[in-house]
Amino acid sequence: FFSEYVEGSSNNKALEIYNGTGAPVNMTGCVAELYANGATTITNSLVLTATIADGDVYVIANASASAPILAIADITSAVTNYNGDDAVALRCGGALVDVVGVIGFDPGTQWGTPPTSTLNQTLRRKGTVCQGDANGSDAFDPATEWDGFAIDDIANLGAHSSTCGSGGITL
């Protein structure tokens, strides 16, 4: 599932995917998707092929992000060309694993309210959250599952801590 969402200044955008399944996960068959401005169809996507070790993360960054973000990134992709009112999703084998936002809905400028919003903020998944939001059309309030941090805060990008233990989620 997504464990960090960076919606920073300019092109400082990144998505972090966490594996807490208890075993390595081969991401072949998984796709990161962008739904811009309330779209119901995919605006941009990234087919994933990496294997993520248990307890590890995979970072997708915008190719024009700052050097510190690019140094952490595993891959760059236009799937990170989002802003606060765009939904991003993770699908594996066609099934929705996680979503930030609501697919097919434009909230105006953002979901949530600062400091826990999708506009010009960094969101980190709370360590007590053990799986993603597999419903792309339910209400999204980032404060329920995410902690908010200042714009361009990447202090924890590249690592995620979870209290769920191994085997907390399935793909």
C-alpha positions as CSV (number, residue, x, y, z in Angstrom):
1,F,0.0,0.0,0.0
2,F,1.0,3.7,-0.2
3,S,2.9,4.7,2.9
4,E,4.0,8.2,1.8
5,Y,2.6,10.8,-0.5
6,V,4.7,13.9,-1.2
7,E,2.9,16.8,-2.9
8,G,5.7,19.4,-2.7
9,S,6.7,22.5,-4.3
10,S,7.1,22.5,-8.1
11,N,7.9,18.9,-9.2
12,N,8.8,17.6,-5.8
13,K,6.3,14.7,-6.0
14,A,6.8,11.2,-4.8
15,L,4.8,8.0,-3.9
16,E,6.1,5.4,-1.5
17,I,4.8,1.8,-1.6
18,Y,5.3,-0.3,1.5
19,N,5.4,-4.1,1.7
20,G,4.2,-5.5,5.1
21,T,3.0,-8.9,3.9
22,G,5.6,-11.0,5.6
23,A,7.3,-12.0,2.4
24,P,8.9,-10.4,-0.7
25,V,6.3,-9.2,-3.2
26,N,6.9,-9.3,-6.9
27,M,5.1,-6.2,-8.2
28,T,4.7,-7.7,-11.7
29,G,1.0,-7.2,-12.5
30,C,0.8,-4.1,-10.4
31,V,0.2,-0.6,-11.7
32,A,0.4,2.9,-10.1
33,E,-2.4,5.1,-11.6
34,L,-3.1,8.8,-11.7
35,Y,-6.7,10.1,-12.1
36,A,-6.4,13.9,-12.7
37,N,-9.0,16.4,-11.9
38,G,-11.9,14.0,-11.1
39,A,-11.3,11.7,-14.1
40,T,-12.8,8.3,-14.1
41,T,-10.2,7.1,-16.6
42,I,-6.5,6.8,-16.1
43,T,-4.6,10.0,-16.9
44,N,-1.2,8.4,-16.5
45,S,0.2,5.1,-15.2
46,L,3.3,3.2,-14.3
47,V,3.6,-0.6,-14.7
48,L,5.6,-2.0,-11.8
49,T,8.0,-4.9,-12.1
50,A,10.2,-4.6,-9.0
51,T,10.2,-7.0,-6.1
52,I,9.9,-5.3,-2.7
53,A,11.3,-7.2,0.3
54,D,9.1,-7.5,3.4
55,G,9.3,-4.4,5.5
56,D,10.8,-2.4,2.6
57,V,9.5,0.4,0.4
58,Y,9.6,1.3,-3.3
59,V,9.7,5.0,-4.1
60,I,8.3,6.5,-7.3
61,A,9.3,10.2,-8.0
62,N,8.8,12.8,-10.5
63,A,11.8,13.0,-12.9
64,S,12.1,16.7,-12.2
65,A,12.0,16.4,-8.5
66,S,14.8,17.9,-6.3
67,A,18.1,16.0,-6.0
68,P,17.4,14.7,-2.5
69,I,14.1,13.1,-3.7
70,L,15.8,11.6,-6.8
71,A,18.5,10.2,-4.6
72,I,15.9,8.1,-2.7
73,A,13.8,7.2,-5.7
74,D,13.7,3.7,-7.1
75,I,12.2,4.9,-10.4
76,T,10.9,8.2,-11.9
77,S,7.5,8.4,-13.7
78,A,4.9,10.9,-14.9
79,V,2.4,9.1,-12.7
80,T,3.6,11.6,-10.1
81,N,2.4,14.6,-12.2
82,Y,-0.4,15.1,-9.6
83,N,-1.6,18.0,-7.5
84,G,-3.9,18.2,-4.5
85,D,-7.2,17.4,-6.3
86,D,-5.9,14.3,-8.2
87,A,-6.4,10.7,-7.1
88,V,-3.6,8.1,-7.2
89,A,-4.2,4.4,-7.0
90,L,-2.3,1.1,-6.8
91,R,-3.7,-1.9,-8.5
92,C,-2.4,-5.5,-8.5
93,G,-3.8,-8.1,-10.8
94,G,-6.6,-5.6,-11.7
95,A,-7.7,-5.3,-8.0
96,L,-7.5,-2.0,-6.2
97,V,-5.0,-2.2,-3.4
98,D,-4.9,1.4,-2.3
99,V,-6.0,4.9,-3.3
100,V,-5.2,8.4,-2.2
101,G,-8.3,10.5,-2.9
102,V,-11.5,9.5,-4.7
103,I,-11.5,8.2,-8.2
104,G,-13.9,10.2,-10.4
105,F,-14.3,13.0,-8.0
106,D,-12.7,16.5,-7.9
107,P,-12.7,18.0,-4.4
108,G,-11.8,21.4,-5.7
109,T,-8.2,21.9,-4.5
110,Q,-7.5,19.1,-2.0
111,W,-8.8,16.4,0.3
112,G,-8.5,17.2,4.0
113,T,-7.3,20.3,5.7
114,P,-3.7,21.4,6.4
115,P,-1.5,20.0,7.8
116,T,-3.2,16.8,6.8
117,S,-4.2,17.5,3.2
118,T,-3.3,16.4,-0.3
119,L,-2.2,19.9,-1.4
120,N,1.3,21.1,-0.7
121,Q,1.8,18.6,2.1
122,T,3.6,15.4,2.8
123,L,1.4,12.6,4.1
124,R,2.8,9.6,5.9
125,R,0.6,6.5,6.6
126,K,0.1,6.0,10.3
127,G,2.1,3.0,11.6
128,T,-1.1,1.4,12.9
129,V,-2.6,1.2,9.4
130,C,-2.1,-2.3,8.1
131,Q,-3.7,-2.2,4.6
132,G,-4.6,0.2,1.9
133,D,-8.0,1.7,1.0
134,A,-9.3,-0.7,-1.6
135,N,-12.5,1.3,-2.3
136,G,-11.7,4.1,-4.8
137,S,-15.1,5.7,-4.5
138,D,-15.6,6.0,-0.7
139,A,-15.1,9.3,1.2
140,F,-11.4,10.2,1.7
141,D,-10.3,12.1,4.8
142,P,-6.5,11.8,5.0
143,A,-6.5,12.6,8.8
144,T,-8.1,9.1,9.5
145,E,-5.1,7.1,8.2
146,W,-2.3,9.7,7.5
147,D,-0.2,12.1,9.5
148,G,0.5,15.5,7.8
149,F,3.8,17.2,7.4
150,A,5.1,20.4,5.8
151,I,5.6,20.9,2.1
152,D,8.8,19.2,0.8
153,D,9.3,17.2,4.1
154,I,11.0,14.0,2.9
155,A,12.6,13.1,6.3
156,N,11.1,9.6,6.2
157,L,10.9,9.1,2.5
158,G,12.4,5.7,1.7
159,A,11.4,4.0,5.0
160,H,8.1,3.1,6.7
161,S,7.5,1.9,10.3
162,S,4.5,-0.3,11.0
163,T,3.2,-1.8,14.2
164,C,1.1,-4.4,12.2
165,G,3.8,-7.1,12.1
166,S,4.4,-9.3,9.1
167,G,1.5,-10.7,7.2
168,G,-0.7,-7.7,7.9
169,I,-1.7,-7.2,4.3
170,T,-2.2,-9.3,1.2
171,L,-1.7,-8.5,-2.5
